[in-house]
């Protein structure tokens, strides 16, 4: 039977060290949803988003 070991708190397990949760953005609609919750989430652009779409206008 394995022991628990050095377990982390489940509530803060995926939280970044800055205190934000990472949110993967694939399109502009997802980014607009993120603007509502901008105090607790940070955006990360998905790998399959092209360079032209990553540029801010």
C-alpha positions as CSV (number, residue, x, y, z in Angstrom):
1,X,0.0,0.0,0.0
2,X,1.6,3.3,-1.0
3,X,1.9,6.1,1.5
4,X,0.7,9.7,0.9
5,X,4.2,11.2,1.0
6,X,4.6,14.9,0.3
7,X,1.1,15.7,-0.9
8,X,0.0,19.2,-1.8
9,X,-3.3,20.9,-1.1
10,X,-5.9,19.9,-3.7
11,X,-7.3,23.4,-3.9
12,X,-3.9,25.0,-4.8
13,X,-2.3,22.1,-6.7
14,X,-2.6,23.6,-10.2
15,X,-2.3,27.3,-9.1
16,X,0.8,29.2,-10.4
17,X,3.2,30.7,-7.9
18,X,1.8,34.2,-8.8
19,X,-1.6,33.1,-7.4
20,X,-3.3,32.8,-10.8
21,X,-4.7,29.7,-12.6
22,X,-3.6,29.1,-16.1
23,X,-6.3,29.2,-18.8
24,X,-5.5,27.9,-22.3
25,X,-6.9,30.2,-25.0
26,X,-7.7,28.9,-28.5
27,X,-9.7,31.8,-30.0
28,X,-11.0,35.3,-29.3
29,X,-14.2,34.2,-27.7
30,X,-12.3,32.3,-25.0
31,X,-10.2,35.4,-24.4
32,X,-13.4,37.5,-24.0
33,X,-14.7,35.0,-21.4
34,X,-11.4,35.3,-19.6
35,X,-11.7,39.1,-19.3
36,X,-14.7,38.6,-16.9
37,X,-12.5,36.5,-14.5
38,X,-9.2,38.5,-15.0
39,X,-8.4,38.6,-11.2
40,X,-8.0,34.9,-10.8
41,X,-6.9,33.5,-14.3
42,X,-4.1,34.2,-16.7
43,X,-4.1,33.4,-20.4
44,X,-1.8,31.1,-22.2
45,X,-2.0,31.0,-26.0
46,X,-2.5,27.5,-27.4
47,X,0.2,25.9,-29.5
48,X,-2.0,25.5,-32.6
49,X,-2.8,29.3,-32.8
50,X,-1.0,30.9,-35.7
51,X,1.5,33.7,-35.4
52,X,-0.8,36.2,-37.1
53,X,-3.6,35.6,-34.7
54,X,-1.3,36.0,-31.7
55,X,-0.5,39.6,-32.7
56,X,-2.5,42.3,-30.9
57,X,-4.2,44.8,-33.1
